[in-house]
Amino acid sequence: MATTGRFGEPFRPLERSGSPRGPRVRVGTRREGSENRRNGGPVRREPRPWRFAMSPVITYAIRSCCLGRLLAATTARGVCHVRFADADSDLVEGLRQEFPYAELVRDDVRAGWAVRRIAGSIESGAPLELPLDVRGSRFQRRVWDALRAIPRGTTRTYGDLAAQLGQPGAARAVARACGANPVPVAIPCHRVVPRAGGAGGYRYGAWRKQALLESEGASPAGSASARGSCRASRRSRARRASASRALRASPRSSGIRGTPR
């Protein structure tokens, strides 16, 4: 008489190569798990990224502002992504990396309202209120809600924000949540600065963070205003572009630097 195990299967001794119960496999519902066991065992399923929960179609628009080229992406619920760059190709590539499973459609009519309101707020200093469709962890959402509560024209340090959340030792975690902010300006992560002074780091360049702070009248102490306000940064970028074009147009033999004596 053959010894059988569960469900009438032939009994096999346990292998010591791993866990006594074998590899742990996640299954769906309890009903799916029982059906899988009856049909020969649970089926291994690949994890689905959280971006599957987003809308399958994301529309975006691009325009110029005093901080360079600005992209705003929207879903049916609201703005889901904002980013800055110097070239449109960098904006689109960054958006594709953020939402690799979504269908990206450039539509200046359906998404133009968002990019116009963000650019207008940056250049005029007017308050910005937008419907948002952003996803994040519970801690990230708490940080982003605290960022939106910071009054315009003021700044907080990462330590102050961590203490406000009831976790005074989580300053670095707050900094990481600010860096993961998908909608800068709409969620003003630029209003958080390091305690040591200066504007600190920014995902799209420290000079953009400095320009945003100065446009709101909140320049942190100890920060060097390399590009000045938003209007000054536009003039500075135009001067550098003009100088770069002149340098490319001039012959290389015109200079005498590096000539050996």
C-alpha positions in Angstrom: 0.0 0.0 0.0 1.5 3.3 -1.1 1.6 6.1 1.3 0.0 9.3 0.0 0.2 12.9 1.1 -2.3 15.7 0.8 -4.8 15.6 -2.1 -3.8 11.9 -2.9 -0.3 12.9 -4.1 2.5 10.4 -3.6 4.4 11.1 -0.4 7.9 12.6 -0.9 10.3 13.3 1.9 11.1 16.9 2.7 14.2 18.4 1.0 16.6 20.3 3.2 17.7 22.6 0.4 15.3 25.4 1.4 12.3 26.0 3.6 10.6 22.8 4.8 7.4 24.0 3.2 9.0 24.9 -0.1 9.2 28.3 -1.7 6.6 30.8 -0.7 4.4 31.9 -3.6 1.9 34.7 -3.5 -1.5 33.9 -4.9 -4.5 36.0 -5.5 -7.7 35.4 -3.5 -8.5 32.4 -1.3 -10.6 31.0 -4.1 -7.8 31.3 -6.6 -5.4 29.6 -4.2 -7.7 26.6 -3.7 -8.3 26.3 -7.5 -4.6 26.4 -8.2 -3.9 23.7 -5.7 -6.5 21.4 -7.2 -5.1 22.1 -10.6 -1.5 21.2 -9.8 -0.2 23.8 -7.4 -0.1 27.6 -7.1 1.0 29.6 -10.1 3.8 32.1 -9.7 2.7 35.6 -10.7 5.0 38.5 -11.5 4.4 41.7 -9.3 2.6 44.5 -11.0 4.1 48.0 -10.6 2.1 50.7 -8.9 1.9 52.7 -12.1 -0.6 50.2 -13.4 -3.1 51.9 -11.1 -2.7 55.1 -13.0 -4.8 56.1 -16.0 -3.6 54.1 -19.1 -3.6 57.4 -21.1 -1.5 60.4 -19.9 -1.7 63.7 -21.8 1.1 66.3 -21.5 2.0 69.7 -22.8 5.3 71.6 -23.0 6.0 75.3 -23.0 8.8 77.7 -22.1 9.1 79.6 -18.8 11.8 81.5 -17.0 13.2 78.2 -15.6 13.6 76.6 -19.1 11.3 74.1 -20.7 8.3 73.0 -18.6 6.3 69.8 -18.9 3.0 69.1 -17.2 1.3 65.7 -17.5 -2.4 65.1 -16.6 -4.8 62.3 -16.2 -8.6 62.3 -15.9 -8.2 63.2 -12.2 -5.6 65.9 -12.3 -1.9 66.7 -12.7 0.3 63.7 -12.2 3.7 64.9 -13.2 5.7 68.1 -13.6 9.3 68.5 -14.7 11.9 71.0 -16.0 14.7 70.6 -18.5 16.5 72.5 -21.2 15.3 70.3 -24.1 11.9 68.8 -25.0 13.5 65.4 -25.7 14.8 65.3 -22.1 11.3 66.1 -20.8 9.6 63.4 -22.9 12.3 60.8 -22.0 12.0 61.5 -18.3 8.2 61.2 -18.5 8.5 57.9 -20.3 10.8 56.6 -17.5 8.3 57.7 -14.9 5.3 56.0 -16.6 6.7 53.2 -18.7 3.4 51.3 -19.0 1.2 54.3 -19.9 0.2 55.7 -23.3 1.7 59.1 -23.5 -0.1 61.6 -25.8 1.0 65.2 -26.3 -2.1 67.4 -26.3 -1.6 71.1 -25.8 -5.4 71.6 -25.6 -6.3 69.0 -23.0 -3.1 69.5 -20.9 -2.3 73.0 -21.8 -4.3 74.5 -18.9 -2.0 72.9 -16.4 1.3 74.0 -18.0 -0.1 77.5 -18.4 -1.2 77.8 -14.8 2.1 76.5 -13.5 4.2 78.8 -15.7 2.0 81.7 -14.8 2.5 81.0 -11.1 6.2 80.8 -11.5 6.6 84.0 -13.3 4.0 86.1 -11.5 4.3 84.7 -8.0 0.6 84.0 -7.8 -0.7 81.1 -5.6 -1.2 77.8 -7.3 -4.0 75.4 -6.7 -4.3 72.4 -9.0 -6.2 69.1 -8.8 -3.5 66.4 -8.4 -3.3 62.7 -9.1 -0.2 61.5 -7.4 0.7 58.2 -5.8 3.2 57.6 -3.0 3.7 55.8 0.3 1.9 56.9 3.4 4.9 58.7 4.8 5.5 60.5 1.4 1.9 61.7 1.4 2.3 63.1 4.9 5.4 64.9 3.8 3.7 66.3 0.7 0.7 67.5 2.7 3.0 69.3 5.1 4.8 70.9 2.1 1.5 72.3 0.8 0.9 73.8 4.2 4.1 75.9 4.2 3.1 79.5 3.6 4.3 81.2 0.5 7.5 83.3 1.1 8.7 81.2 4.0 11.0 78.2 4.3 11.4 75.2 6.6 14.3 72.9 7.3 14.2 69.2 6.8 14.5 68.7 10.6 11.7 71.1 11.3 9.4 69.3 8.9 10.3 65.9 10.5 9.6 67.3 13.9 6.3 68.6 12.7 5.4 65.1 11.5 6.2 63.7 15.0 9.4 62.0 13.8 12.3 64.3 14.7 14.9 61.8 13.6 13.6 61.4 10.1 15.1 64.4 8.5 16.8 62.3 5.8 13.6 60.4 5.1 11.9 63.8 4.7 14.6 64.9 2.2 14.1 61.7 0.2 10.3 62.3 0.1 10.9 65.8 -1.2 13.2 64.4 -3.9 10.5 61.9 -4.9 7.9 64.7 -5.3 6.3 64.1 -8.7 4.8 67.6 -9.1 7.2 70.3 -8.1 5.8 73.8 -7.7 2.3 72.3 -7.2 3.7 70.6 -4.1 6.4 73.2 -3.1 9.3 71.0 -2.0 11.6 74.0 -2.9 10.5 75.6 0.4 12.5 73.1 2.4 16.1 74.0 2.9 19.0 72.5 4.9 19.7 73.7 8.4 23.4 74.5 7.4 22.3 77.2 5.1 21.9 77.7 1.4 19.1 76.5 -0.9 20.3 72.9 -0.9 19.9 70.3 -3.6 17.0 70.1 -6.1 16.0 67.4 -8.6 16.1 69.9 -11.5 19.0 72.0 -10.5 19.8 74.1 -7.4 19.6 77.3 -9.5 16.0 76.6 -10.3 15.2 76.1 -6.6 17.0 79.4 -5.8 15.0 81.2 -8.5 11.7 79.8 -7.2 12.6 80.9 -3.6 13.6 84.4 -4.8 10.4 84.8 -6.9 8.5 84.1 -3.7 10.6 86.5 -1.7 12.2 83.8 0.5 15.9 83.7 -0.2 17.6 81.4 2.4 20.5 82.8 4.3 23.9 81.9 3.0 22.8 81.1 -0.5 24.7 82.5 -3.4 22.3 84.1 -5.9 24.2 82.9 -9.0 21.2 83.5 -11.4 19.1 85.9 -9.4 15.4 86.0 -9.7 13.3 84.3 -12.3 13.5 87.2 -14.8 17.2 87.5 -14.1 17.7 83.8 -14.8 16.0 84.2 -18.2 18.3 87.1 -19.1 21.3 85.1 -17.9 20.4 82.0 -20.0 19.9 84.3 -23.0 23.4 85.8 -22.5 25.0 82.4 -22.2 23.3 81.1 -25.3 24.4 84.2 -27.2 28.0 83.7 -26.0 27.9 80.0 -26.9 26.7 80.8 -30.4 29.4 83.4 -30.9 32.1 81.0 -29.6 31.0 78.3 -32.1 30.9 80.8 -34.9 34.4 82.2 -34.2 37.4 80.3 -35.8 39.5 78.3 -33.4 42.7 79.9 -34.6 41.6 83.3 -33.3 42.8 82.6 -29.7 46.4 82.5 -28.5 45.8 80.5 -25.3 47.9 77.5 -25.0 50.6 78.7 -27.4 54.0 77.4 -26.3 56.7 79.9 -25.6 
